């Protein structure tokens, strides 16, 4: 996702987003799949390359390498397993998987982890993916029975001819690029090639490779995409390409025109071991990597995306290996911070960072938890890039909540109480506000009506009958006349002496203690703003409405300092309304969008995804089933497991929920680690 900046020079601007968002992409090696018949010649136990991990001590008794996965020897081609992995990845800050993708012997190979596991996972929309074509030759390395015999033989060749290349490309466009969660940069699907030399040799030379890649690009455009983002896997920057095309080499370095002329748009590394001697201290290796990042950035105009490898030890395959020393989670975290800073220092660079890897167990470079460091490497990613599930530091609670609302990276779940604690006190009353403040609620939702003499009061209905001892329209009474009536509890019993509060009185109670959402009240925007400015609470108030962006932009442009604003989008289950499109197409990030839907379908998921990609937040009302696809508070309260009701709402990427059961919802979110 791109950086999200709103010009402070625009008078109608509601807030400035200063937080950066990052695409943290971990390579995923798909060999840990059970019962894939094509893997059995290499790993006859039927566990994929887990067999190499599982039998390490049996093959090399007493060897230093003795690691075990905390998740067990899982089958990553099982969608239920992959759902767990996706949840773990996203909750720790990894939001892209780069699948090592193989095509060997004229067909896909090791693909079940992607097609049977990932693409069938119910929560796959939470994370993006793209392909790195692992087009290297296959020799004896994977089969531990013969891996010690490096005879130079080739079991499968990674190169392909033009006819086979076209077959590959057409299949990948249809099967993968068109998936809604396929990773794109500026709308362009990303495709990475691991060994460019092998590709050139198989296709028939540099000119043939250039022509084939140009054809591929056009096929992608013809499929409806703006272009193709073709990614080059950089090895050693001093790698000699003279064996491919000597005219393209300058001082032993692949000149940029070699890469650019082939059609590549960007580059990253796959593993530190491709250009750094790994039998060394991790910090020394990192220092060498940092130098390489700067060198590539200085000498190439093609974008380079920084890469961090966790480690290297190939002993499970061969019994011996170069071994990285002291690659602790703390040092890995420092490397990620360095990569983050490197991206931040280059405003024009898409904020993509690649990591080796999610699961390269037999190369000892994996994020998955083990019995050595536990969740240390995953936690390192979370510490740098993970969702922020706590309130930021601020002078008071209301300012902290407002800061979380304006931070697109914050995953703190904001709980909004619908009309206050109306179960125990009259709705929209001062005691109802005080009660939810004690509960720890973040925002009070209230409604406004105007009296005959122009006083704004808290009242949902246009008439007094349901909630007070009075009768008739609010607008037919002066404020002084309203004071004759008492407020009533939900069961109709009035409370002597408890009167209808004014907006000013409510804001005085809420100031610095809880933020405020003015629901019914946009028509009084100027008057609400005037009172808020006088009380110094403008930045603690959110007002919403169902208007299009041009109308709202005009209104906000009338004032130098504005309340937070949020569009309310109805009937999302039916597709995108013109009102919704007016905001998304304006590319003017809003603080949040309130999405209302009576069925949670793909239209809703698509709208939520667009909201998040625009740098905004998703607000869902769980007060009534008709507003949230029947995932409402009462169903959650009655369910044996409230996660079966609230879970699908959170899966949309929701970070603001308006509820009629605030205390119950807060306890649920605390157990989920979202508060």
Secondary structure as GFF3:
##gff-version 3
##sequence-region A 1 675
A	DSSP	beta_strand	23	28	.	.	.	ID=ss1
A	DSSP	three_ten_helix	37	39	.	.	.	ID=ss2
A	DSSP	alpha_helix	50	54	.	.	.	ID=ss3
A	DSSP	alpha_helix	56	59	.	.	.	ID=ss4
A	DSSP	alpha_helix	79	91	.	.	.	ID=ss5
A	DSSP	beta_strand	96	104	.	.	.	ID=ss6
A	DSSP	beta_strand	107	109	.	.	.	ID=ss7
A	DSSP	alpha_helix	112	112	.	.	.	ID=ss8
A	DSSP	pi_helix	113	118	.	.	.	ID=ss9
A	DSSP	three_ten_helix	124	126	.	.	.	ID=ss10
A	DSSP	beta_strand	128	133	.	.	.	ID=ss11
A	DSSP	alpha_helix	162	172	.	.	.	ID=ss12
A	DSSP	pi_helix	173	177	.	.	.	ID=ss13
A	DSSP	beta_strand	184	185	.	.	.	ID=ss14
A	DSSP	beta_strand	188	193	.	.	.	ID=ss15
A	DSSP	alpha_helix	196	203	.	.	.	ID=ss16
A	DSSP	alpha_helix	206	222	.	.	.	ID=ss17
A	DSSP	beta_strand	228	234	.	.	.	ID=ss18
A	DSSP	alpha_helix	242	245	.	.	.	ID=ss19
A	DSSP	three_ten_helix	246	248	.	.	.	ID=ss20
A	DSSP	beta_strand	249	250	.	.	.	ID=ss21
A	DSSP	beta_strand	253	254	.	.	.	ID=ss22
A	DSSP	alpha_helix	256	262	.	.	.	ID=ss23
A	DSSP	beta_strand	266	269	.	.	.	ID=ss24
A	DSSP	three_ten_helix	272	274	.	.	.	ID=ss25
A	DSSP	alpha_helix	282	299	.	.	.	ID=ss26
A	DSSP	beta_strand	303	304	.	.	.	ID=ss27
A	DSSP	beta_strand	307	309	.	.	.	ID=ss28
A	DSSP	alpha_helix	315	318	.	.	.	ID=ss29
A	DSSP	alpha_helix	329	344	.	.	.	ID=ss30
A	DSSP	beta_strand	352	356	.	.	.	ID=ss31
A	DSSP	three_ten_helix	361	363	.	.	.	ID=ss32
A	DSSP	alpha_helix	376	385	.	.	.	ID=ss33
A	DSSP	alpha_helix	397	405	.	.	.	ID=ss34
A	DSSP	beta_strand	414	418	.	.	.	ID=ss35
A	DSSP	alpha_helix	430	439	.	.	.	ID=ss36
A	DSSP	beta_strand	443	446	.	.	.	ID=ss37
A	DSSP	beta_strand	448	450	.	.	.	ID=ss38
A	DSSP	beta_strand	456	458	.	.	.	ID=ss39
A	DSSP	three_ten_helix	474	476	.	.	.	ID=ss40
A	DSSP	alpha_helix	479	482	.	.	.	ID=ss41
A	DSSP	alpha_helix	503	510	.	.	.	ID=ss42
A	DSSP	beta_strand	515	518	.	.	.	ID=ss43
A	DSSP	three_ten_helix	522	524	.	.	.	ID=ss44
A	DSSP	alpha_helix	525	535	.	.	.	ID=ss45
A	DSSP	three_ten_helix	538	540	.	.	.	ID=ss46
A	DSSP	beta_strand	541	545	.	.	.	ID=ss47
A	DSSP	alpha_helix	549	556	.	.	.	ID=ss48
A	DSSP	beta_strand	564	569	.	.	.	ID=ss49
A	DSSP	three_ten_helix	572	574	.	.	.	ID=ss50
A	DSSP	alpha_helix	578	586	.	.	.	ID=ss51
A	DSSP	beta_strand	592	595	.	.	.	ID=ss52
A	DSSP	alpha_helix	602	613	.	.	.	ID=ss53
A	DSSP	beta_strand	617	621	.	.	.	ID=ss54
A	DSSP	three_ten_helix	625	627	.	.	.	ID=ss55
A	DSSP	alpha_helix	633	638	.	.	.	ID=ss56
A	DSSP	alpha_helix	643	651	.	.	.	ID=ss57
A	DSSP	beta_strand	654	659	.	.	.	ID=ss58
A	DSSP	alpha_helix	662	671	.	.	.	ID=ss59
###
